[in-house]
Amino acid sequence: MKIYERADTHMAKIYDVKKGGIRYRVKQSAIENSNKKIERNAIKCLLCNEIIESKETHDLVWCKCKSVAIDGGKDYQRILGDSKNYTSYEK
């Protein structure tokens, strides 16, 4: 992954990131967050009170009532559903 720094825009640095031949434009915060390690990828559904956890990279897990889901394992976090229906869960 090659990172090319661009000018400051609205007090946030913008970078062109080239990955796999494709160039993406990302903010500095996105690059900083990509270096953070996910220890546990889990959320709690507020409708059915179930705690769901994604343990592998493409492990999409739905709660019992199918209102929220989580994916990504320790590589990334993708949450499906309304943000009012879940809360992050850390043990």
KEKE-3310 file (N, C-alpha, C; in steps of 0.2 Angstrom, whole numbers, plus 5000, padded with zeros to 4 digits):
npx = (5004:5004:5006:5001:5003:4992:4986:4981:4964:4950:4955:4959:4970:4971:4974:4980:4978:4986:4981:4983:4983:4972:4967:4963:4954:4957:4954:4965:4962:4956:4967:4974:4965:4966:4977:4974:4971:4959:4952:4940:4926:4912:4894:4879:4863:4849:4836:4833:4842:4853:4870:4881:4895:4908:4920:4929:4936:4927:4914:4899:4887:4871:4859:4846:4833:4835:4838:4850:4867:4884:4901:4917:4927:4943:4949:4942:4928:4911:4895:4878:4862:4851:4858:4852:4848:4858:4872:4890:4900:4910:4920)
npy = (4994:5010:5027:5043:5059:5073:5090:5100:5099:5107:5106:5093:5081:5074:5059:5051:5034:5020:5004:4988:4992:5001:5018:5026:5039:5045:5050:5056:5051:5038:5031:5030:5023:5011:5005:5001:4987:4975:4968:4961:4958:4962:4965:4970:4966:4977:4974:4960:4957:4949:4944:4945:4939:4941:4930:4926:4932:4933:4931:4933:4937:4935:4942:4934:4940:4945:4959:4966:4964:4957:4958:4953:4948:4949:4957:4968:4979:4977:4983:4979:4985:4996:5009:5012:5000:4993:4990:4993:4979:4975:4964)
npz = (5000:4995:5001:4997:5001:5002:5000:5015:5019:5025:5038:5039:5035:5019:5009:4996:4993:4986:4982:4977:4963:4963:4966:4981:4990:5005:5022:5035:5048:5044:5040:5052:5060:5053:5058:5070:5081:5082:5096:5101:5092:5094:5097:5106:5104:5106:5106:5107:5116:5114:5113:5100:5091:5079:5073:5064:5048:5037:5043:5045:5057:5063:5075:5085:5082:5070:5068:5069:5063:5063:5056:5051:5060:5067:5058:5052:5056:5052:5053:5052:5051:5061:5070:5082:5087:5093:5104:5107:5113:5125:5135)
capx = (5000:5007:5002:5003:5000:4989:4986:4976:4957:4946:4959:4960:4974:4968:4979:4979:4981:4986:4981:4981:4982:4967:4969:4957:4956:4955:4956:4971:4959:4955:4973:4976:4961:4967:4982:4972:4970:4952:4953:4934:4922:4905:4889:4873:4856:4845:4829:4833:4847:4858:4877:4884:4902:4911:4927:4933:4936:4920:4910:4893:4883:4865:4856:4840:4828:4838:4838:4857:4872:4891:4905:4924:4932:4948:4952:4938:4921:4905:4889:4872:4856:4850:4862:4848:4846:4864:4878:4896:4900:4917:4920)
capy = (5000:5017:5033:5050:5065:5079:5096:5100:5101:5108:5104:5086:5079:5070:5055:5046:5028:5016:4998:4984:4996:5006:5023:5028:5045:5044:5055:5054:5047:5032:5028:5029:5018:5005:5002:4998:4980:4973:4963:4957:4961:4960:4969:4968:4968:4980:4971:4953:4956:4944:4946:4942:4940:4939:4928:4926:4937:4934:4928:4937:4934:4939:4941:4930:4944:4948:4966:4968:4958:4960:4954:4955:4945:4954:4961:4974:4978:4979:4981:4979:4987:5002:5010:5013:4994:4989:4994:4989:4975:4973:4960)
capz = (5000:4995:5003:4994:5005:4998:5004:5020:5017:5031:5044:5039:5029:5014:5006:4990:4994:4981:4984:4971:4957:4963:4970:4985:4993:5012:5027:5040:5053:5042:5040:5059:5062:5050:5061:5077:5081:5085:5101:5101:5087:5097:5099:5109:5101:5112:5105:5109:5121:5112:5112:5094:5090:5073:5075:5058:5043:5033:5048:5046:5062:5065:5081:5085:5079:5063:5067:5068:5062:5063:5052:5050:5064:5070:5053:5051:5059:5048:5057:5048:5056:5064:5076:5089:5090:5096:5107:5107:5119:5127:5141)
cpx = (5004:5003:5005:5000:4998:4989:4980:4969:4953:4949:4960:4964:4971:4974:4976:4982:4980:4986:4979:4979:4976:4969:4962:4959:4953:4958:4962:4968:4958:4961:4976:4972:4963:4973:4980:4970:4963:4953:4946:4929:4915:4901:4883:4867:4852:4838:4828:4838:4852:4865:4880:4891:4904:4918:4932:4932:4929:4915:4904:4888:4877:4862:4849:4834:4829:4837:4845:4862:4879:4896:4912:4929:4937:4951:4948:4931:4916:4899:4883:4866:4856:4854:4859:4847:4852:4868:4884:4897:4908:4917:4925)
cpy = (5006:5022:5039:5055:5070:5085:5095:5102:5101:5105:5097:5084:5073:5066:5052:5039:5023:5009:4993:4987:5001:5011:5026:5035:5044:5049:5052:5049:5039:5028:5026:5023:5011:5001:4999:4991:4979:4967:4958:4961:4958:4966:4966:4970:4971:4977:4964:4952:4951:4947:4942:4944:4937:4937:4927:4931:4938:4930:4932:4933:4938:4938:4937:4934:4947:4955:4969:4962:4962:4955:4957:4952:4950:4958:4968:4973:4981:4978:4983:4981:4994:5003:5011:5006:4990:4994:4990:4985:4973:4970:4963)
cpz = (5000:4997:5000:4998:5001:5003:5010:5018:5023:5037:5045:5034:5025:5010:5000:4992:4988:4983:4979:4965:4957:4968:4974:4988:5000:5017:5032:5045:5051:5042:5047:5062:5059:5054:5068:5076:5085:5090:5101:5097:5089:5098:5103:5106:5107:5111:5108:5115:5120:5111:5106:5093:5083:5075:5070:5053:5040:5037:5049:5051:5063:5072:5080:5081:5072:5062:5066:5066:5062:5059:5052:5055:5067:5065:5052:5055:5054:5052:5053:5053:5058:5070:5082:5092:5093:5100:5107:5113:5120:5134:5146)
residu = (MET:LYS:ILE:TYR:GLU:ARG:ALA:ASP:THR:HIS:MET:ALA:LYS:ILE:TYR:ASP:VAL:LYS:LYS:GLY:GLY:ILE:ARG:TYR:ARG:VAL:LYS:GLN:SER:ALA:ILE:GLU:ASN:SER:ASN:LYS:LYS:ILE:GLU:ARG:ASN:ALA:ILE:LYS:CYS:LEU:LEU:CYS:ASN:GLU:ILE:ILE:GLU:SER:LYS:GLU:THR:HIS:ASP:LEU:VAL:TRP:CYS:LYS:CYS:LYS:SER:VAL:ALA:ILE:ASP:GLY:GLY:LYS:ASP:TYR:GLN:ARG:ILE:LEU:GLY:ASP:SER:LYS:ASN:TYR:THR:SER:TYR:GLU:LYS)
# end
